[in-house]
Amino acid sequence: MTTGNRFAKYLRIWFALTSSKRGLTASELLHRMPDLSQSSLYRHLEHLSADATGVYKTGDRWRVAPGAVAPIWLADEEVLALAVALEVLPGTLRTTLTDLARKLDATLSPPKLAYLTHLRGQRRAVVPGIAKSGPAPGISEAVQYALAHEQILRLTYQAPDGTESLRDVEARGVLVHQGVEHLVAWCRLRKEVRQFSLLRVRIAAILDETFVPDPAFDLEAFIARAFSVRAEAAIAVVVDLAPDVAYLARERTWHASQRTEALGDGWTRLRFEAGGLFEIAAWIAGLGGKGRVRGPPELVERVRGLHKDGLTSLELAFPQSGNSPVYISNTNDGGPP
């Protein structure tokens, strides 16, 4: 595996050689790169000449063959990371990265490419709820242009219930969640920073009006507030996890602020401060009664409501009778009171 530092040295040597039509001697290369020892330089030159980079030696001069392109060395882990990223990125970014992957593949020798193709087939990324498609054509490009040139965007935005509204926004950045791009922007209609799923943007018109970015706005800090994607006001969450799901707190990071505390009988207490009341409640309700909310009160009520709604829907779908299954919620499992 070629480290980044060594790769940088190889490129310095390669570009130094291409800058001279007559080529360079080892002494001339050492004069240009005094941080290299003579033994290191010869070792790097031998590697370059043996690695199909166009570097060769005639007499005492090292040269680069006409038409040779700058070499790229990729570690197996780097290629595999790129392959996994291709599976989780949204449409427009995936297309761009796929083109990059093809270019990188073209630099690999046939045996190396075959080996890495085999490895790619053994690694997959699983992202539940990933978007089926990307934004409408031109939406991502308009957002990127507005960000780069600090121009106002007029969005025709469709809510989940189908209603549409016009929003003039000042773009702050873009975040990607489950394969969906979300524009983070100051909404002039709502007078606050909002997030807009690009999947729901029907039209994105760039207005002939610029804005001055808010120097106090920190995109990283804004995103860090959210439990998932909704960066609402943070709440102090306390939830106790039953023994058979306690590993979820020990092995995974649900939020950067999380802390865990071992309780009696295998229970684990999870604490964090994050925004997104509905997303947090839905996650806890999805534990099927194995997560007991201790606070705050509004989260307790939201989880209670989700459980009640779920039970009502289940009873409507499967009325209890002699031939119907009976669903029992195990709430007396010996956990902390």
Secondary structure, 3 states (H helix, E strand, C coil): CCCHHHHHHHHHHHHHHHCCCCCEEHHHHHHHCCCCCHHHHHHHHHHHHHCCCCEEEECCEEEECCCCCCCCCCCHHHHHHHHHHHHHCCHHHHHHHHHHHHHHHHCCCHHHHHHHHHHHCCCCCCCCCCCCCCCCCCHHHHHHHHHHHCEEEEEEEECCCCCEEEEEEEEEEEEEECCEEEEEEEECCCCEEEEEEHHHEEEEEEEEEECCCCCCCCHHHHHHCECCCCCCCCEEEEEEECCCCCHHHHHCCCCCCCEEEECHHHCEEEEEEEECHHHHHHHHHCCCCCEEEEECHHHHHHHHHHHHHHHHHHHHHCCCCCCCCCCCCCCCCCCCC
